[in-house]
């Protein structure tokens, strides 16, 4: 199968609009029930994060959204907050500028700035987790020593395969930049924790990316886990995170509490 087919998740999951609608409905309900505090971490209109606080002194997790660095924003994922808040964990969700308006390197600088703002003005995050492109960024922040615990759902840890796909029209990566921005090839941040979790029904490339990342960083002194979640695809892999009683939420809470 071609790399375009391996990485074109919307084509692989024709009913993805159903999942997207659930994300939006749950997000609207969460914001209506508990409006977040919006904080600016930079000068641009997308340099904003939503903070769903669980109370003073609560551990703080950060969620980084996906969209191949080219789509979506923080407002789509407010629905993740209630499950974590129910366990006494606060959640911050930043937006960031999108390719091709900015480079992927600039996006990494932006999410780093968002975490740095939280450290200064709220609390040091105890966990960063992300989906797809957000999984890439969660691992990057771990490598940058901004956190010491991360969970990547369906992460993209090696960018070089994307260079030859249609996705690169917007990403504008060359081989050298793709490798430099790939967490897989950063020095493993010894003593940290990284879970690489992926839908069991995802493409061979997404399964490989998570499996290889866990193996590579695990060999380098990172406490890694590779988990393929049976019956879930690239989008439904997030479904358990909306359920406060799920094993996935329990794992996030465990890591956030340290």
Secondary structure, 3 states (H helix, E strand, C coil): CCHHHHHCHHHHCCCHHHHHHHHHHHHHHHHHHCCCEEEECCCCCCCEEEEECCCCCCEEEEEECCCCCCCCCHHHHHHHHHHHHCCCEEEEEECCCCCCCCCHHHHHHHHHHHHHHHHHHCCCCCEEEEECHHHHHHHHHHHCCCCCEEEEECCCCCCHHHHHCCCHHHHCCCHHHHHHCCHHHCCCCCCCEEEEEEECCCCHHHHHHHHHHHHHHHHCCCEEEEEEECCCCCCHHHHHHHCCCCHHHHHHHHHHHC
